[in-house]
Amino acid sequence: MDSKERILRVDSFRQRLIEVMSRTGIKSASLAQAIGVDRSTLSQLLAGENDRLPRVDTLMAIASKLQISVDWLLGLTGESRSGAEILSQSLQLTPSSPLPSGASLRLWHKEAMGTKIRYVPANLPDFVKTEAVLACEYGQFENVSLEQVIDTTKERYYEVQQPGCDMEICLSTQKMMGFARGEGLWCTLSLLERCQQLEWFAQLVDDLYPKLRVYLFNESRNYASPYTIFGAKRSAVYMGHMYFVFNTSEHVQTLTGHFDGLIRGAEVQAHQLKPWIEHLLNEVREH
């Protein structure tokens, strides 16, 4: 740390310590006793002419006593709460609806309208799926009808078409190829139904580009669980019948960094998706 950065850290520490002591109403004598230092030592740290930071153990004791983060005290973050407190207050467990777009998901999308939404789907994005694919995937659900599934999917489809929509999607080439070949979940779909789905997907992303940008990454080099980042304020990780929802900028920024890594490592860029799908279609039709 050079002298200029050290001065900034010392100044930030002093100002923020004074701020939190004022906010909590704790006096110098009480804080000094609680953290195990002389009152004169704490007074020196609070003095305007002070040019040094406290020892690490003193810094940790102050943060623990005042329930704030060390990073915030040093001016490294704008979030004053400790990591444990941030996690306990920011994490929500929200049940997932059997529908492709349940009430919570629709609300989060509505609140994020006009900001960038980043999305890693479990397979093909629900809002691009044809009725045949929706029937294949949701036909065995007991609590919802196919009509409900189709209606909620159409709602998301229309939202993507609205002005102000800005969406990036990352999914794996393996899932795309598995769908095209009718593997796993899609083994009951006919070749015609799979081809119609892929043709519709290719046409849709081409029509909506650049407001909708879809990238393909290789699962052998990158991995991603399904998640959505709703602007800068919320992210939701899909765990199967449950969303882990994070509402702090730190968590959103972490997932955004992961998403950016998927885009950087993408083997198929957004403008290349339609020709890539057309090539895939030619391959499955030949076999």
PyRosetta script that sets phi, psi and omega in degrees:
from pyrosetta import init, pose_from_sequence

init()
pose = pose_from_sequence("MDSKERILRVDSFRQRLIEVMSRTGIKSASLAQAIGVDRSTLSQLLAGENDRLPRVDTLMAIASKLQISVDWLLGLTGESRSGAEILSQSLQLTPSSPLPSGASLRLWHKEAMGTKIRYVPANLPDFVKTEAVLACEYGQFENVSLEQVIDTTKERYYEVQQPGCDMEICLSTQKMMGFARGEGLWCTLSLLERCQQLEWFAQLVDDLYPKLRVYLFNESRNYASPYTIFGAKRSAVYMGHMYFVFNTSEHVQTLTGHFDGLIRGAEVQAHQLKPWIEHLLNEVREH")
pose.set_psi(1, 123.5)
pose.set_omega(1, 179.9)
pose.set_phi(2, -78.4)
pose.set_psi(2, 171.7)
pose.set_omega(2, -174.1)
pose.set_phi(3, -63.1)
pose.set_psi(3, -36.1)
pose.set_omega(3, -179.6)
pose.set_phi(4, -66.8)
pose.set_psi(4, -43.7)
pose.set_omega(4, 179.1)
pose.set_phi(5, -66.9)
pose.set_psi(5, -37.4)
pose.set_omega(5, 179.7)
pose.set_phi(6, -63.2)
pose.set_psi(6, -41.6)
pose.set_omega(6, 178.7)
pose.set_phi(7, -62.0)
pose.set_psi(7, -40.5)
pose.set_omega(7, 178.8)
pose.set_phi(8, -64.6)
pose.set_psi(8, -40.6)
pose.set_omega(8, 179.7)
pose.set_phi(9, -66.4)
pose.set_psi(9, -42.5)
pose.set_omega(9, 179.5)
pose.set_phi(10, -63.2)
pose.set_psi(10, -44.7)
pose.set_omega(10, -179.4)
pose.set_phi(11, -64.3)
pose.set_psi(11, -42.7)
pose.set_omega(11, 178.3)
pose.set_phi(12, -63.4)
pose.set_psi(12, -43.6)
pose.set_omega(12, 179.4)
pose.set_phi(13, -59.1)
pose.set_psi(13, -47.8)
pose.set_omega(13, -177.4)
pose.set_phi(14, -63.2)
pose.set_psi(14, -47.3)
pose.set_omega(14, -177.4)
pose.set_phi(15, -65.0)
pose.set_psi(15, -40.6)
pose.set_omega(15, -177.8)
pose.set_phi(16, -74.8)
pose.set_psi(16, -32.7)
pose.set_omega(16, 175.9)
pose.set_phi(17, -66.5)
pose.set_psi(17, -43.4)
pose.set_omega(17, 177.3)
pose.set_phi(18, -61.6)
pose.set_psi(18, -40.4)
pose.set_omega(18, -179.5)
pose.set_phi(19, -62.5)
pose.set_psi(19, -47.4)
pose.set_omega(19, -175.8)
pose.set_phi(20, -73.7)
pose.set_psi(20, -31.6)
pose.set_omega(20, 176.0)
pose.set_phi(21, -66.1)
pose.set_psi(21, -40.2)
pose.set_omega(21, 177.6)
pose.set_phi(22, -65.6)
pose.set_psi(22, -41.2)
pose.set_omega(22, -177.7)
pose.set_phi(23, -67.2)
pose.set_psi(23, -37.6)
pose.set_omega(23, -177.5)
pose.set_phi(24, -90.3)
pose.set_psi(24, -13.9)
pose.set_omega(24, 178.6)
pose.set_phi(25, 79.8)
pose.set_psi(25, 13.3)
pose.set_omega(25, -179.5)
pose.set_phi(26, -83.4)
pose.set_psi(26, 139.2)
pose.set_omega(26, -179.3)
pose.set_phi(27, -92.0)
pose.set_psi(27, 160.5)
pose.set_omega(27, -178.2)
pose.set_phi(28, -58.1)
pose.set_psi(28, -43.1)
pose.set_omega(28, -177.5)
pose.set_phi(29, -63.2)
pose.set_psi(29, -42.8)
pose.set_omega(29, -179.2)
pose.set_phi(30, -67.2)
pose.set_psi(30, -41.8)
pose.set_omega(30, -179.8)
pose.set_phi(31, -67.0)
pose.set_psi(31, -42.7)
pose.set_omega(31, 179.7)
pose.set_phi(32, -59.4)
pose.set_psi(32, -43.6)
pose.set_omega(32, 179.7)
pose.set_phi(33, -65.2)
pose.set_psi(33, -40.2)
pose.set_omega(33, -176.8)
pose.set_phi(34, -67.2)
pose.set_psi(34, -32.1)
pose.set_omega(34, -176.6)
pose.set_phi(35, -100.1)
pose.set_psi(35, -0.2)
pose.set_omega(35, 173.2)
pose.set_phi(36, 78.2)
pose.set_psi(36, 36.3)
pose.set_omega(36, 175.9)
pose.set_phi(37, -127.4)
pose.set_psi(37, 162.6)
pose.set_omega(37, 175.8)
pose.set_phi(38, -68.1)
pose.set_psi(38, 150.4)
pose.set_omega(38, 177.9)
pose.set_phi(39, -60.2)
pose.set_psi(39, -36.6)
pose.set_omega(39, -179.4)
pose.set_phi(40, -64.8)
pose.set_psi(40, -34.2)
pose.set_omega(40, 178.2)
pose.set_phi(41, -65.1)
pose.set_psi(41, -44.0)
pose.set_omega(41, 179.3)
pose.set_phi(42, -67.2)
pose.set_psi(42, -37.8)
pose.set_omega(42, 179.2)
pose.set_phi(43, -62.0)
pose.set_psi(43, -38.2)
pose.set_omega(43, 178.4)
pose.set_phi(44, -64.8)
pose.set_psi(44, -39.0)
pose.set_omega(44, 179.9)
pose.set_phi(45, -67.1)
pose.set_psi(45, -28.4)
pose.set_omega(45, -178.5)
pose.set_phi(46, -89.3)
pose.set_psi(46, -9.1)
pose.set_omega(46, -176.9)
pose.set_phi(47, -72.9)
pose.set_psi(47, 143.4)
pose.set_omega(47, -178.1)
pose.set_phi(48, -62.6)
pose.set_psi(48, -28.6)
pose.set_omega(48, -178.0)
pose.set_phi(49, -87.6)
pose.set_psi(49, -1.1)
pose.set_omega(49, -179.6)
pose.set_phi(50, -64.1)
pose.set_psi(50, 138.0)
pose.set_omega(50, -179.0)
pose.set_phi(51, -127.2)
pose.set_psi(51, 22.3)
pose.set_omega(51, 180.0)
pose.set_phi(52, -137.1)
pose.set_psi(52, 152.3)
pose.set_omega(52, 176.3)
pose.set_phi(53, -88.0)
pose.set_psi(53, 157.2)
pose.set_omega(53, 176.8)
pose.set_phi(54, -69.9)
pose.set_psi(54, 166.0)
pose.set_omega(54, 174.8)
pose.set_phi(55, -64.0)
pose.set_psi(55, 159.4)
pose.set_omega(55, -176.4)
pose.set_phi(56, -58.9)
pose.set_psi(56, -42.7)
pose.set_omega(56, -178.3)
pose.set_phi(57, -65.9)
pose.set_psi(57, -34.9)
pose.set_omega(57, 177.1)
pose.set_phi(58, -69.1)
pose.set_psi(58, -42.1)
pose.set_omega(58, 178.4)
pose.set_phi(59, -60.5)
pose.set_psi(59, -44.1)
pose.set_omega(59, 179.3)
pose.set_phi(60, -65.7)
pose.set_psi(60, -38.4)
pose.set_omega(60, 180.0)
pose.set_phi(61, -65.8)
pose.set_psi(61, -40.5)
pose.set_omega(61, 177.6)
pose.set_phi(62, -62.4)
pose.set_psi(62, -47.4)
pose.set_omega(62, -179.2)
pose.set_phi(63, -61.7)
pose.set_psi(63, -41.4)
pose.set_omega(63, -179.8)
pose.set_phi(64, -66.1)
pose.set_psi(64, -45.0)
pose.set_omega(64, -178.2)
pose.set_phi(65, -65.0)
pose.set_psi(65, -41.5)
pose.set_omega(65, -175.3)
pose.set_phi(66, -91.4)
pose.set_psi(66, 0.6)
pose.set_omega(66, 178.3)
pose.set_phi(67, 55.8)
pose.set_psi(67, 50.6)
pose.set_omega(67, 177.5)
pose.set_phi(68, -132.2)
pose.set_psi(68, 167.7)
pose.set_omega(68, -179.1)
pose.set_phi(69, -90.4)
pose.set_psi(69, 147.5)
pose.set_omega(69, 176.1)
pose.set_phi(70, -61.6)
pose.set_psi(70, -40.7)
pose.set_omega(70, 179.6)
pose.set_phi(71, -57.8)
pose.set_psi(71, -39.8)
pose.set_omega(71, 179.7)
pose.set_phi(72, -67.7)
pose.set_psi(72, -42.7)
pose.set_omega(72, 178.8)
pose.set_phi(73, -57.7)
pose.set_psi(73, -35.0)
pose.set_omega(73, -177.2)
pose.set_phi(74, -91.2)
pose.set_psi(74, 3.1)
pose.set_omega(74, 178.0)
pose.set_phi(75, 77.6)
pose.set_psi(75, 20.5)
pose.set_omega(75, -178.4)
pose.set_phi(76, -89.3)
pose.set_psi(76, -13.3)
pose.set_omega(76, 179.3)
pose.set_phi(77, -149.7)
pose.set_psi(77, 157.7)
pose.set_omega(77, 176.6)
pose.set_phi(78, -90.5)
pose.set_psi(78, -2.4)
pose.set_omega(78, -178.4)
pose.set_phi(79, -95.6)
pose.set_psi(79, 116.5)
pose.set_omega(79, -173.5)
pose.set_phi(80, -83.6)
pose.set_psi(80, -20.2)
pose.set_omega(80, -174.8)
pose.set_phi(81, -75.6)
pose.set_psi(81, 157.5)
pose.set_omega(81, 177.7)
pose.set_phi(82, -70.7)
pose.set_psi(82, 161.8)
pose.set_omega(82, -178.8)
pose.set_phi(83, -58.1)
pose.set_psi(83, -43.5)
pose.set_omega(83, -179.3)
pose.set_phi(84, -63.4)
pose.set_psi(84, -40.5)
pose.set_omega(84, -179.8)
pose.set_phi(85, -69.1)
pose.set_psi(85, -39.8)
pose.set_omega(85, 176.9)
pose.set_phi(86, -58.0)
pose.set_psi(86, -46.9)
pose.set_omega(86, -177.7)
pose.set_phi(87, -63.9)
pose.set_psi(87, -44.9)
pose.set_omega(87, -176.7)
pose.set_phi(88, -66.1)
pose.set_psi(88, -32.4)
pose.set_omega(88, -178.0)
pose.set_phi(89, -91.6)
pose.set_psi(89, -19.1)
pose.set_omega(89, -175.4)
pose.set_phi(90, -97.4)
pose.set_psi(90, -25.1)
pose.set_omega(90, -175.6)
pose.set_phi(91, -85.9)
pose.set_psi(91, 126.7)
pose.set_omega(91, 174.4)
pose.set_phi(92, -120.9)
pose.set_psi(92, 142.0)
pose.set_omega(92, 173.6)
pose.set_phi(93, -106.9)
pose.set_psi(93, 112.3)
pose.set_omega(93, -175.0)
pose.set_phi(94, -116.6)
pose.set_psi(94, 120.5)
pose.set_omega(94, 178.4)
pose.set_phi(95, -58.8)
pose.set_psi(95, 144.7)
pose.set_omega(95, 178.6)
pose.set_phi(96, -94.4)
pose.set_psi(96, 134.0)
pose.set_omega(96, 175.8)
pose.set_phi(97, -72.6)
pose.set_psi(97, 149.6)
pose.set_omega(97, 174.0)
pose.set_phi(98, -63.2)
pose.set_psi(98, -20.2)
pose.set_omega(98, -179.8)
pose.set_phi(99, -72.6)
pose.set_psi(99, 153.3)
pose.set_omega(99, 177.1)
pose.set_phi(100, -58.6)
pose.set_psi(100, -29.1)
pose.set_omega(100, 179.8)
pose.set_phi(101, -138.8)
pose.set_psi(101, 92.1)
pose.set_omega(101, -179.6)
pose.set_phi(102, -76.3)
pose.set_psi(102, -179.5)
pose.set_omega(102, -175.5)
pose.set_phi(103, -60.8)
pose.set_psi(103, -44.1)
pose.set_omega(103, -179.2)
pose.set_phi(104, -63.7)
pose.set_psi(104, -44.7)
pose.set_omega(104, -179.2)
pose.set_phi(105, -63.1)
pose.set_psi(105, -40.3)
pose.set_omega(105, 179.1)
pose.set_phi(106, -64.9)
pose.set_psi(106, -39.1)
pose.set_omega(106, 179.1)
pose.set_phi(107, -65.0)
pose.set_psi(107, -44.0)
pose.set_omega(107, -179.3)
pose.set_phi(108, -63.2)
pose.set_psi(108, -40.4)
pose.set_omega(108, 177.9)
pose.set_phi(109, -65.7)
pose.set_psi(109, -40.2)
pose.set_omega(109, -179.9)
pose.set_phi(110, -63.8)
pose.set_psi(110, -44.1)
pose.set_omega(110, -180.0)
pose.set_phi(111, -65.5)
pose.set_psi(111, -28.3)
pose.set_omega(111, -177.9)
pose.set_phi(112, -92.2)
pose.set_psi(112, 2.0)
pose.set_omega(112, -179.3)
pose.set_phi(113, -57.2)
pose.set_psi(113, 133.5)
pose.set_omega(113, -177.9)
pose.set_phi(114, 94.1)
pose.set_psi(114, -8.6)
pose.set_omega(114, 175.3)
pose.set_phi(115, -115.1)
pose.set_psi(115, 170.6)
pose.set_omega(115, -179.1)
pose.set_phi(116, -78.6)
pose.set_psi(116, 130.7)
pose.set_omega(116, 175.8)
pose.set_phi(117, -109.9)
pose.set_psi(117, 128.6)
pose.set_omega(117, 179.1)
pose.set_phi(118, -114.2)
pose.set_psi(118, 134.9)
pose.set_omega(118, -167.1)
pose.set_phi(119, -140.4)
pose.set_psi(119, 126.6)
pose.set_omega(119, 170.7)
pose.set_phi(120, -113.7)
pose.set_psi(120, 100.2)
pose.set_omega(120, -177.8)
pose.set_phi(121, -77.7)
pose.set_psi(121, 162.2)
pose.set_omega(121, 177.3)
pose.set_phi(122, -68.1)
pose.set_psi(122, -34.0)
pose.set_omega(122, 172.5)
pose.set_phi(123, -148.3)
pose.set_psi(123, -125.7)
pose.set_omega(123, 175.2)
pose.set_phi(124, -67.5)
pose.set_psi(124, 142.5)
pose.set_omega(124, 176.8)
pose.set_phi(125, -58.3)
pose.set_psi(125, 134.6)
pose.set_omega(125, -175.3)
pose.set_phi(126, -58.1)
pose.set_psi(126, -36.9)
pose.set_omega(126, -172.8)
pose.set_phi(127, -71.9)
pose.set_psi(127, -8.5)
pose.set_omega(127, 177.4)
pose.set_phi(128, -102.6)
pose.set_psi(128, -1.3)
pose.set_omega(128, -173.0)
pose.set_phi(129, -77.5)
pose.set_psi(129, 140.1)
pose.set_omega(129, 176.6)
pose.set_phi(130, -76.4)
pose.set_psi(130, 167.2)
pose.set_omega(130, -179.8)
pose.set_phi(131, -62.5)
pose.set_psi(131, -35.1)
pose.set_omega(131, 179.5)
pose.set_phi(132, -64.1)
pose.set_psi(132, -41.2)
pose.set_omega(132, 179.7)
pose.set_phi(133, -70.2)
pose.set_psi(133, -41.2)
pose.set_omega(133, 177.3)
pose.set_phi(134, -61.8)
pose.set_psi(134, -40.1)
pose.set_omega(134, 178.7)
pose.set_phi(135, -64.6)
pose.set_psi(135, -38.8)
pose.set_omega(135, 178.1)
pose.set_phi(136, -63.6)
pose.set_psi(136, -42.9)
pose.set_omega(136, -173.7)
pose.set_phi(137, -84.2)
pose.set_psi(137, -33.2)
pose.set_omega(137, -173.8)
pose.set_phi(138, -114.3)
pose.set_psi(138, 1.3)
pose.set_omega(138, -175.3)
pose.set_phi(139, -64.4)
pose.set_psi(139, -23.1)
pose.set_omega(139, -177.5)
pose.set_phi(140, -93.4)
pose.set_psi(140, -0.1)
pose.set_omega(140, 179.7)
pose.set_phi(141, -73.0)
pose.set_psi(141, 133.0)
pose.set_omega(141, -176.4)
pose.set_phi(142, -85.2)
pose.set_psi(142, -27.6)
pose.set_omega(142, -171.3)
pose.set_phi(143, -93.8)
pose.set_psi(143, -3.9)
pose.set_omega(143, 179.9)
pose.set_phi(144, -135.6)
pose.set_psi(144, 152.0)
pose.set_omega(144, 176.9)
pose.set_phi(145, -96.9)
pose.set_psi(145, 160.3)
pose.set_omega(145, 177.8)
pose.set_phi(146, -61.9)
pose.set_psi(146, -34.4)
pose.set_omega(146, 178.5)
pose.set_phi(147, -61.7)
pose.set_psi(147, -41.0)
pose.set_omega(147, 177.8)
pose.set_phi(148, -63.9)
pose.set_psi(148, -42.2)
pose.set_omega(148, 179.3)
pose.set_phi(149, -60.7)
pose.set_psi(149, -46.6)
pose.set_omega(149, -179.1)
pose.set_phi(150, -64.2)
pose.set_psi(150, -41.5)
pose.set_omega(150, -179.3)
pose.set_phi(151, -62.4)
pose.set_psi(151, -46.1)
pose.set_omega(151, -178.9)
pose.set_phi(152, -67.8)
pose.set_psi(152, -33.3)
pose.set_omega(152, 177.5)
pose.set_phi(153, -67.5)
pose.set_psi(153, -41.8)
pose.set_omega(153, 178.0)
pose.set_phi(154, -63.0)
pose.set_psi(154, -36.2)
pose.set_omega(154, 178.9)
pose.set_phi(155, -61.2)
pose.set_psi(155, -44.6)
pose.set_omega(155, 178.1)
pose.set_phi(156, -65.9)
pose.set_psi(156, -37.6)
pose.set_omega(156, 179.9)
pose.set_phi(157, -61.5)
pose.set_psi(157, -43.3)
pose.set_omega(157, 179.8)
pose.set_phi(158, -68.6)
pose.set_psi(158, -34.2)
pose.set_omega(158, 178.1)
pose.set_phi(159, -63.7)
pose.set_psi(159, -38.9)
pose.set_omega(159, -180.0)
pose.set_phi(160, -64.3)
pose.set_psi(160, -27.3)
pose.set_omega(160, -179.0)
pose.set_phi(161, -81.8)
pose.set_psi(161, -11.1)
pose.set_omega(161, -174.6)
pose.set_phi(162, -72.2)
pose.set_psi(162, 151.6)
pose.set_omega(162, 174.7)
pose.set_phi(163, -59.3)
pose.set_psi(163, 141.5)
pose.set_omega(163, 179.7)
pose.set_phi(164, 94.0)
pose.set_psi(164, -10.1)
pose.set_omega(164, 177.8)
pose.set_phi(165, -69.9)
pose.set_psi(165, 135.1)
pose.set_omega(165, 178.2)
pose.set_phi(166, -143.3)
pose.set_psi(166, 101.6)
pose.set_omega(166, -173.2)
pose.set_phi(167, -130.1)
pose.set_psi(167, 135.2)
pose.set_omega(167, 172.3)
pose.set_phi(168, -117.1)
pose.set_psi(168, 135.9)
pose.set_omega(168, -179.6)
pose.set_phi(169, -126.3)
pose.set_psi(169, 134.8)
pose.set_omega(169, 173.4)
pose.set_phi(170, -121.4)
pose.set_psi(170, 126.0)
pose.set_omega(170, 173.2)
pose.set_phi(171, -141.3)
pose.set_psi(171, 165.7)
pose.set_omega(171, -170.7)
pose.set_phi(172, -88.8)
pose.set_psi(172, 149.0)
pose.set_omega(172, 175.5)
pose.set_phi(173, -63.6)
pose.set_psi(173, -33.0)
pose.set_omega(173, -179.4)
pose.set_phi(174, -63.5)
pose.set_psi(174, -40.9)
pose.set_omega(174, 178.8)
pose.set_phi(175, -67.6)
pose.set_psi(175, -38.1)
pose.set_omega(175, 177.7)
pose.set_phi(176, -63.9)
pose.set_psi(176, -44.5)
pose.set_omega(176, -179.3)
pose.set_phi(177, -69.9)
pose.set_psi(177, -36.5)
pose.set_omega(177, 177.3)
pose.set_phi(178, -62.7)
pose.set_psi(178, -39.7)
pose.set_omega(178, 177.0)
pose.set_phi(179, -64.9)
pose.set_psi(179, -46.9)
pose.set_omega(179, -177.4)
pose.set_phi(180, -58.7)
pose.set_psi(180, -33.8)
pose.set_omega(180, -177.8)
pose.set_phi(181, -89.5)
pose.set_psi(181, -3.9)
pose.set_omega(181, 179.0)
pose.set_phi(182, 73.1)
pose.set_psi(182, 38.7)
pose.set_omega(182, -178.5)
pose.set_phi(183, -89.3)
pose.set_psi(183, 155.1)
pose.set_omega(183, 173.1)
pose.set_phi(184, 56.6)
pose.set_psi(184, -121.9)
pose.set_omega(184, -176.5)
pose.set_phi(185, -55.3)
pose.set_psi(185, -28.8)
pose.set_omega(185, -172.9)
pose.set_phi(186, -101.1)
pose.set_psi(186, 19.5)
pose.set_omega(186, -176.0)
pose.set_phi(187, -67.3)
pose.set_psi(187, -20.8)
pose.set_omega(187, -179.4)
pose.set_phi(188, -88.1)
pose.set_psi(188, -7.1)
pose.set_omega(188, 178.7)
pose.set_phi(189, -79.4)
pose.set_psi(189, 138.8)
pose.set_omega(189, 177.7)
pose.set_phi(190, -75.2)
pose.set_psi(190, 163.5)
pose.set_omega(190, 176.7)
pose.set_phi(191, -58.8)
pose.set_psi(191, -41.2)
pose.set_omega(191, 179.7)
pose.set_phi(192, -60.8)
pose.set_psi(192, -44.6)
pose.set_omega(192, -179.1)
pose.set_phi(193, -64.6)
pose.set_psi(193, -38.9)
pose.set_omega(193, 178.9)
pose.set_phi(194, -69.2)
pose.set_psi(194, -39.3)
pose.set_omega(194, 178.7)
pose.set_phi(195, -67.0)
pose.set_psi(195, -40.5)
pose.set_omega(195, 178.1)
pose.set_phi(196, -62.2)
pose.set_psi(196, -38.7)
pose.set_omega(196, 177.7)
pose.set_phi(197, -64.1)
pose.set_psi(197, -47.1)
pose.set_omega(197, -178.4)
pose.set_phi(198, -66.5)
pose.set_psi(198, -37.6)
pose.set_omega(198, 177.3)
pose.set_phi(199, -62.7)
pose.set_psi(199, -42.4)
pose.set_omega(199, 179.5)
pose.set_phi(200, -65.7)
pose.set_psi(200, -42.4)
pose.set_omega(200, 178.7)
pose.set_phi(201, -60.3)
pose.set_psi(201, -48.3)
pose.set_omega(201, -179.2)
pose.set_phi(202, -61.3)
pose.set_psi(202, -42.2)
pose.set_omega(202, -178.3)
pose.set_phi(203, -68.7)
pose.set_psi(203, -40.3)
pose.set_omega(203, -178.2)
pose.set_phi(204, -63.9)
pose.set_psi(204, -49.2)
pose.set_omega(204, -177.8)
pose.set_phi(205, -67.0)
pose.set_psi(205, -29.7)
pose.set_omega(205, 177.0)
pose.set_phi(206, -70.1)
pose.set_psi(206, -41.2)
pose.set_omega(206, 179.8)
pose.set_phi(207, -66.6)
pose.set_psi(207, -36.5)
pose.set_omega(207, -173.7)
pose.set_phi(208, -94.0)
pose.set_psi(208, -5.0)
pose.set_omega(208, 176.9)
pose.set_phi(209, -66.0)
pose.set_psi(209, 134.7)
pose.set_omega(209, 12.5)
pose.set_phi(210, -99.9)
pose.set_psi(210, 3.1)
pose.set_omega(210, -179.0)
pose.set_phi(211, -66.7)
pose.set_psi(211, -26.3)
pose.set_omega(211, 174.0)
pose.set_phi(212, -119.5)
pose.set_psi(212, 119.7)
pose.set_omega(212, -177.2)
pose.set_phi(213, -125.6)
pose.set_psi(213, 123.2)
pose.set_omega(213, -176.9)
pose.set_phi(214, -116.4)
pose.set_psi(214, 127.7)
pose.set_omega(214, -179.6)
pose.set_phi(215, -117.8)
pose.set_psi(215, 148.4)
pose.set_omega(215, 178.1)
pose.set_phi(216, -116.2)
pose.set_psi(216, 127.4)
pose.set_omega(216, 177.3)
pose.set_phi(217, -114.3)
pose.set_psi(217, 162.5)
pose.set_omega(217, -178.2)
pose.set_phi(218, -95.3)
pose.set_psi(218, 119.7)
pose.set_omega(218, -177.4)
pose.set_phi(219, -64.8)
pose.set_psi(219, -22.5)
pose.set_omega(219, 179.3)
pose.set_phi(220, -73.0)
pose.set_psi(220, -15.2)
pose.set_omega(220, 179.5)
pose.set_phi(221, -113.9)
pose.set_psi(221, -26.8)
pose.set_omega(221, -179.8)
pose.set_phi(222, -135.2)
pose.set_psi(222, 154.0)
pose.set_omega(222, 177.3)
pose.set_phi(223, -134.9)
pose.set_psi(223, 144.4)
pose.set_omega(223, 177.1)
pose.set_phi(224, -151.6)
pose.set_psi(224, 127.5)
pose.set_omega(224, 168.0)
pose.set_phi(225, -75.1)
pose.set_psi(225, 159.6)
pose.set_omega(225, 178.4)
pose.set_phi(226, -64.6)
pose.set_psi(226, 129.5)
pose.set_omega(226, 174.6)
pose.set_phi(227, -156.5)
pose.set_psi(227, 162.0)
pose.set_omega(227, 177.0)
pose.set_phi(228, -132.9)
pose.set_psi(228, 138.1)
pose.set_omega(228, 175.6)
pose.set_phi(229, -111.0)
pose.set_psi(229, 116.3)
pose.set_omega(229, -176.7)
pose.set_phi(230, -97.8)
pose.set_psi(230, 90.2)
pose.set_omega(230, -178.8)
pose.set_phi(231, 64.5)
pose.set_psi(231, -140.4)
pose.set_omega(231, -176.0)
pose.set_phi(232, -105.2)
pose.set_psi(232, 1.8)
pose.set_omega(232, -170.1)
pose.set_phi(233, -114.4)
pose.set_psi(233, -15.1)
pose.set_omega(233, -174.7)
pose.set_phi(234, -150.0)
pose.set_psi(234, 144.1)
pose.set_omega(234, 171.5)
pose.set_phi(235, -138.5)
pose.set_psi(235, 146.7)
pose.set_omega(235, -177.5)
pose.set_phi(236, -133.2)
pose.set_psi(236, 123.1)
pose.set_omega(236, 178.0)
pose.set_phi(237, -100.7)
pose.set_psi(237, 124.4)
pose.set_omega(237, -177.5)
pose.set_phi(238, -85.4)
pose.set_psi(238, 124.2)
pose.set_omega(238, -177.0)
pose.set_phi(239, -112.0)
pose.set_psi(239, 5.6)
pose.set_omega(239, -175.3)
pose.set_phi(240, 88.2)
pose.set_psi(240, 104.7)
pose.set_omega(240, -175.9)
pose.set_phi(241, 65.6)
pose.set_psi(241, 8.5)
pose.set_omega(241, -177.5)
pose.set_phi(242, -158.4)
pose.set_psi(242, 140.3)
pose.set_omega(242, 171.4)
pose.set_phi(243, -109.4)
pose.set_psi(243, 133.9)
pose.set_omega(243, 166.7)
pose.set_phi(244, -92.7)
pose.set_psi(244, 113.0)
pose.set_omega(244, -173.1)
pose.set_phi(245, -109.3)
pose.set_psi(245, 126.8)
pose.set_omega(245, -180.0)
pose.set_phi(246, -114.0)
pose.set_psi(246, 135.4)
pose.set_omega(246, -173.6)
pose.set_phi(247, -120.5)
pose.set_psi(247, 17.6)
pose.set_omega(247, 178.6)
pose.set_phi(248, -111.8)
pose.set_psi(248, 151.7)
pose.set_omega(248, -177.4)
pose.set_phi(249, -62.5)
pose.set_psi(249, -33.3)
pose.set_omega(249, -179.6)
pose.set_phi(250, -61.1)
pose.set_psi(250, -46.5)
pose.set_omega(250, -179.8)
pose.set_phi(251, -68.0)
pose.set_psi(251, -41.0)
pose.set_omega(251, 178.9)
pose.set_phi(252, -62.2)
pose.set_psi(252, -42.6)
pose.set_omega(252, -180.0)
pose.set_phi(253, -64.8)
pose.set_psi(253, -35.9)
pose.set_omega(253, 178.5)
pose.set_phi(254, -63.7)
pose.set_psi(254, -47.5)
pose.set_omega(254, 179.0)
pose.set_phi(255, -68.1)
pose.set_psi(255, -34.6)
pose.set_omega(255, 177.1)
pose.set_phi(256, -62.7)
pose.set_psi(256, -40.2)
pose.set_omega(256, 176.6)
pose.set_phi(257, -62.5)
pose.set_psi(257, -40.2)
pose.set_omega(257, 177.5)
pose.set_phi(258, -63.3)
pose.set_psi(258, -43.1)
pose.set_omega(258, -179.6)
pose.set_phi(259, -63.8)
pose.set_psi(259, -43.4)
pose.set_omega(259, 177.6)
pose.set_phi(260, -58.8)
pose.set_psi(260, -35.9)
pose.set_omega(260, 177.6)
pose.set_phi(261, -65.7)
pose.set_psi(261, -37.1)
pose.set_omega(261, 176.4)
pose.set_phi(262, -63.6)
pose.set_psi(262, -40.4)
pose.set_omega(262, 179.0)
pose.set_phi(263, -66.8)
pose.set_psi(263, -43.9)
pose.set_omega(263, -179.9)
pose.set_phi(264, -61.3)
pose.set_psi(264, -35.8)
pose.set_omega(264, -178.6)
pose.set_phi(265, -92.2)
pose.set_psi(265, 5.7)
pose.set_omega(265, -176.5)
pose.set_phi(266, -62.9)
pose.set_psi(266, 135.8)
pose.set_omega(266, 176.6)
pose.set_phi(267, -85.8)
pose.set_psi(267, -21.5)
pose.set_omega(267, 177.5)
pose.set_phi(268, -126.0)
pose.set_psi(268, 115.0)
pose.set_omega(268, 178.1)
pose.set_phi(269, -79.5)
pose.set_psi(269, 164.6)
pose.set_omega(269, -172.7)
pose.set_phi(270, -57.1)
pose.set_psi(270, -42.3)
pose.set_omega(270, -177.6)
pose.set_phi(271, -74.2)
pose.set_psi(271, -9.8)
pose.set_omega(271, -179.5)
pose.set_phi(272, -98.4)
pose.set_psi(272, -3.5)
pose.set_omega(272, -170.5)
pose.set_phi(273, -64.8)
pose.set_psi(273, -45.8)
pose.set_omega(273, -176.7)
pose.set_phi(274, -60.2)
pose.set_psi(274, -51.2)
pose.set_omega(274, 177.3)
pose.set_phi(275, -61.9)
pose.set_psi(275, -32.3)
pose.set_omega(275, 178.2)
pose.set_phi(276, -65.1)
pose.set_psi(276, -44.4)
pose.set_omega(276, 178.2)
pose.set_phi(277, -64.6)
pose.set_psi(277, -40.6)
pose.set_omega(277, 178.9)
pose.set_phi(278, -61.3)
pose.set_psi(278, -39.3)
pose.set_omega(278, 176.3)
pose.set_phi(279, -65.1)
pose.set_psi(279, -42.1)
pose.set_omega(279, 177.9)
pose.set_phi(280, -61.6)
pose.set_psi(280, -42.3)
pose.set_omega(280, 178.7)
pose.set_phi(281, -61.2)
pose.set_psi(281, -41.8)
pose.set_omega(281, 178.9)
pose.set_phi(282, -62.2)
pose.set_psi(282, -37.9)
pose.set_omega(282, -179.7)
pose.set_phi(283, -66.0)
pose.set_psi(283, -47.1)
pose.set_omega(283, -176.9)
pose.set_phi(284, -70.7)
pose.set_psi(284, -30.9)
pose.set_omega(284, 178.9)
pose.set_phi(285, -70.8)
pose.set_psi(285, -33.1)
pose.set_omega(285, 179.7)
pose.set_phi(286, -70.6)
pose.set_psi(286, -26.0)
pose.set_omega(286, -179.1)
pose.set_phi(287, -95.4)
pose.dump_pdb("model.pdb")
